[in-house]
Structure formats: structure tokens, C-alpha cells
Amino acid sequence: MFLPESGESPLADEKQAAVECIDVRREFQDGSRVIKVLQGTNLTVYRGEFVAIVGASGSGKTTLLNLIGGLDTPTSGTILVDGKNITKLNDDEMSKVRRHNIGVLFQDQHLLPIFTAIENVEVPMLLDDVPAEERRTRAMALLKTVLVDHRADHMPHELSGGMRSRVALARSLANDPAVLLCDEPTGDLDHKTGGEIINLMRNLARNQNRAVIAATHDPETARMADRILLLRDGVLVDEMVGDFFKASKVDVATKKRGTADEETST
């Protein structure tokens, strides 16, 4: 759903916005050339929603996730995460937001190889000085949520790719974030395992009232989302109609919505 011209969230009285991007632009300097990756992106994602962002390689999907996650800074525009304007924060303040409000699930998991599954889930809690007993209890509960508690004491190399993804998902939830960002979460998984991970993510959004945003090339991942948004030429052009989403490299149809097309004419 796109923001109105005033920049206020639609349906603000009915739903709680977890992420708001208002006219977000990101440019990079390459010698004498300016590369415009994002060109006025507007986005609102509410708690309880699972949103998929699709687009060609290099369209800016990862850049957008990095901006929402506070790992990068927009050239201009405003980003609010769980009501906080992260574009106004200093490094220390942003670090706290990343620890408490944002969870990130990477394609290659980034599990620490010398730690067991449960110890990997505990790592974010260590940064907040959570007492050991509470850490262990919370970590085990999270592993149970993602159905891998029976492997709590196994090392990452003893786990399958799907199990490692489940452990990484549990770790991303360690500090109870409002927003979960997922960059190609099923990229290295087989069809069945990937579907199980996406189903877990969808349930986390609905049952735990989180906002889940996934950047993906996978049509099956996109179809399981509540909304599918196409990022093209640096702009979220419109909400896509799931029934028309094709796995083809080029055959992607969108539902036209007024000014959305006009915004892409750059």
C-alpha cells in the first residue's frame, strides 16, 4: 500500500505501521557517474503482514532492505521503523534499534560455526546482558517455535540447510523484533524446505503480530505473501496480482493503479 501525498500512513487508525518509507532515494557515486538505485520509494508495511518484494537483479531490493535495517543511509527521504525515524539517529541509537526492533534473516544464515544451535540463538541476547537462565529458556522456546529444538545442542555443520535456516530464523527473533527482514531466504533451499521456511515466516507475521518483508526471486515465496510489490527502475511501481506472477525472467504482470505508472517515468 502506498502512502498518500501527505506522507501519513493509510488506515493508521486500523493497523499499526511497522515500517514506513517516504520518498526514499539512494544514489551512489561511481567516478563521474551517479547511480540512482532508489528513486522515490514509498512503502508502508503493517504489523501482521508478510510482504514480498520482487524485481530483477540490481533493481534495489537488497539496498531497500539495508536501508530499512539501518545498515545504510538514504540519500534523502524518511524511514520509520516501529514508529522511530531511523534517518535521524546516531550510530549508537541505530544499533539499539537494530538489536531491539529489527530481525534479519540472511540467505547464507551466518551461523557461528563454533557455537551450537541454541548458543547461536542466544548471541543477540548477550549484547543486552540477558541473564544466562533467561537466555537459555528463551532460545529453547524459539527453537521450538521453528521446530528444531531437538537439535539444540548440534553444531551448524551437523545440521541440514533447512535446519540451519530455522536456527537462523530463531536467532533473528531473539530480541522480539517488530520487523523481520529476509534477503532471498529460500535461495539455497530445495522447494519443500523453502516452502516450510516461508510458511513459518508467514505464521510469525500473523500469529506474533510482526511485519515480515522478504526480497526474493522465488515465485513460490512471493505467492505465499499477503502482498507482492515489484521494484523496477528504483521505484515500487505497484502491488502485483499474485495470480499473474510468473517464474519467467520477463513475464511479470502488474495491476495498474493511477499514479503508480507515472512515478516510474524517470
C-alpha positions in Angstrom: 0.0 0.0 0.0 1.3 3.4 -1.0 1.5 6.5 1.1 -0.8 9.4 0.3 0.8 12.7 -0.7 0.7 14.0 2.9 3.1 11.2 3.9 0.7 9.9 6.5 0.1 6.2 6.8 -3.2 5.0 5.3 -5.5 3.1 7.7 -3.4 4.4 10.5 -6.4 4.0 12.9 -7.0 0.4 11.9 -3.5 -1.1 11.7 -0.1 -0.4 13.3 2.6 0.5 10.8 5.9 -1.2 11.5 7.8 0.2 8.5 7.2 3.4 6.6 9.4 4.6 3.7 8.6 8.1 2.5 10.1 9.3 -0.8 13.3 7.3 -0.1 16.1 7.8 -2.5 19.5 6.2 -2.6 22.3 7.2 -5.0 25.9 6.0 -5.4 28.8 7.9 -6.9 30.8 5.8 -9.5 33.5 8.1 -10.7 31.8 10.9 -12.6 28.6 8.9 -12.8 25.7 8.9 -10.3 23.9 5.6 -10.0 20.3 6.1 -8.9 19.3 2.8 -7.2 16.1 4.0 -5.4 14.2 6.9 -6.9 11.4 8.0 -4.5 10.3 4.7 -2.9 7.1 4.8 -0.8 6.2 1.8 1.3 4.1 1.1 4.4 4.1 -2.4 6.0 1.9 -3.1 8.9 2.3 -5.5 11.9 0.9 -8.9 11.0 1.8 -8.5 7.3 4.0 -10.7 5.2 5.2 -8.6 2.1 7.3 -9.9 -0.8 9.4 -7.5 -2.8 10.4 -8.8 -6.2 12.4 -7.4 -9.1 15.3 -8.1 -11.4 18.9 -8.4 -10.1 20.2 -5.0 -9.4 16.8 -3.4 -9.1 17.5 -2.3 -5.5 15.8 -5.0 -3.4 18.8 -5.6 -1.1 19.5 -1.8 -0.9 16.0 -1.2 0.3 16.3 -3.9 3.0 19.6 -2.5 4.1 18.1 1.0 4.4 15.1 -0.3 6.5 17.6 -2.3 8.6 19.7 0.7 9.3 22.7 -0.8 7.6 22.8 2.0 5.1 21.6 5.6 5.0 19.3 7.1 2.3 20.4 9.9 0.2 17.1 11.6 1.0 13.7 10.7 2.4 12.4 9.3 5.7 12.3 5.8 7.1 10.3 4.9 10.2 10.7 1.5 12.0 8.2 0.7 14.7 7.5 4.5 14.9 11.1 5.6 15.2 12.6 7.8 12.5 15.8 6.0 11.9 17.1 8.6 9.5 17.6 10.9 12.5 19.5 8.5 14.7 23.2 8.4 15.5 25.2 5.2 15.4 24.6 4.2 19.0 20.9 4.9 18.7 20.7 2.9 15.5 22.5 0.0 17.0 19.8 -0.2 19.7 17.0 -0.1 17.1 18.7 -2.9 15.2 19.0 -5.0 18.3 15.5 -4.5 19.6 13.2 -3.7 16.7 14.7 -5.4 13.6 15.5 -9.1 12.9 17.4 -10.1 9.8 17.5 -13.5 8.1 20.3 -13.8 5.5 20.4 -16.3 2.6 23.6 -18.0 3.9 22.5 -17.9 7.6 25.8 -16.6 9.1 25.7 -19.0 12.0 28.8 -19.0 14.2 30.5 -22.4 13.5 32.0 -22.8 17.0 28.6 -22.4 18.7 25.7 -24.9 19.0 22.3 -24.1 17.6 21.0 -22.9 20.9 24.1 -20.8 21.6 23.7 -19.1 18.2 20.2 -18.1 19.1 21.5 -16.7 22.4 24.1 -14.4 20.8 21.8 -11.4 20.3 20.7 -11.6 23.9 24.3 -11.5 25.1 24.5 -7.9 23.8 21.6 -7.0 26.0 23.1 -8.7 29.1 20.1 -11.0 29.4 20.8 -13.4 32.3 22.0 -16.9 31.3 19.0 -18.8 32.5 16.6 -16.5 30.8 18.7 -16.6 27.6 18.6 -20.4 27.5 14.9 -20.6 28.2 14.0 -18.0 25.5 16.4 -19.6 23.0 14.9 -23.0 23.5 11.4 -21.6 23.1 12.4 -20.0 19.8 13.9 -23.2 18.5 10.7 -25.0 19.5 8.7 -22.4 17.5 10.7 -23.1 14.4 10.5 -26.9 15.0 14.2 -27.6 15.6 14.5 -27.7 19.4 15.5 -31.4 19.1 18.8 -30.2 17.5 19.6 -27.5 20.1 22.9 -29.0 21.0 24.1 -29.7 17.5 26.8 -27.7 15.7 25.9 -25.9 12.5 27.9 -28.4 10.4 25.8 -31.2 11.8 22.6 -29.6 10.6 20.9 -29.7 7.1 20.5 -26.5 5.2 16.8 -26.3 6.2 17.7 -26.8 9.9 20.4 -24.1 9.7 17.8 -21.7 8.2 15.4 -22.5 11.0 18.1 -21.8 13.6 19.0 -18.5 11.9 15.3 -17.6 11.9 15.1 -18.3 15.6 18.1 -16.1 16.2 16.6 -13.3 14.2 13.7 -13.3 16.7 15.8 -13.4 19.8 15.1 -9.9 21.0 11.4 -9.9 19.9 11.7 -7.5 16.9 8.7 -5.8 15.3 10.2 -6.2 11.9 11.8 -9.2 10.2 13.8 -8.6 7.0 14.6 -11.5 4.8 17.0 -11.4 1.8 16.5 -14.3 -0.5 15.5 -16.6 2.5 15.0 -19.7 0.3 17.8 -19.1 -2.2 19.9 -22.2 -1.1 17.0 -24.5 -0.2 15.1 -27.1 -2.1 11.4 -26.5 -2.9 9.9 -28.4 0.0 12.2 -27.0 2.6 11.9 -23.5 1.3 8.2 -23.7 1.5 8.4 -24.8 5.1 10.6 -21.8 6.0 8.2 -19.3 4.2 5.2 -20.9 5.9 7.0 -20.3 9.3 7.7 -16.7 8.4 4.0 -16.1 7.4 2.9 -17.6 10.6 5.3 -15.4 12.6 3.7 -12.4 10.9 0.1 -13.4 11.6 0.4 -15.1 14.9 3.0 -12.9 16.6 2.0 -9.6 15.0 5.3 -8.9 13.3 6.0 -7.3 9.9 7.9 -9.6 7.6 9.5 -8.3 4.4 11.2 -10.7 2.1 13.2 -9.7 -1.0 13.0 -12.7 -3.4 13.4 -14.1 -6.9 11.3 -17.1 -6.0 7.7 -17.1 -7.3 6.6 -19.6 -4.7 7.9 -17.4 -1.9 6.1 -14.4 -3.5 2.8 -16.3 -3.8 2.7 -17.0 -0.1 2.9 -13.4 0.8 0.0 -11.2 1.7 1.2 -8.6 -0.8 3.7 -8.7 -3.7 5.4 -5.5 -4.7 7.5 -5.0 -7.8 10.7 -2.9 -7.5 11.5 -1.6 -11.0 13.9 1.2 -12.0 14.3 2.2 -8.4 10.6 2.6 -7.7 8.0 0.3 -6.1 5.6 0.6 -9.1 2.6 -1.1 -7.7 1.1 -4.0 -5.9 1.2 -7.1 -8.0 -1.6 -9.5 -8.7 -0.4 -12.9 -7.4 -2.3 -14.9 -9.9 -0.3 -13.3 -12.7 3.1 -13.7 -11.2 5.2 -15.9 -13.5 8.5 -17.6 -12.9 9.7 -16.3 -16.3 12.6 -13.8 -16.4 10.4 -11.3 -18.1 6.8 -12.2 -17.9 5.7 -10.2 -14.8 2.3 -8.5 -15.0 1.1 -5.8 -12.6 -2.2 -4.3 -11.8 -2.2 -0.6 -12.7 -3.1 1.9 -10.1 -3.4 5.6 -11.1 -0.2 7.5 -10.4 2.0 4.4 -9.9 2.8 4.3 -13.6 3.5 8.0 -13.7 6.1 7.6 -10.9 8.1 5.2 -13.0 8.6 7.5 -15.9 12.1 8.8 -15.0 
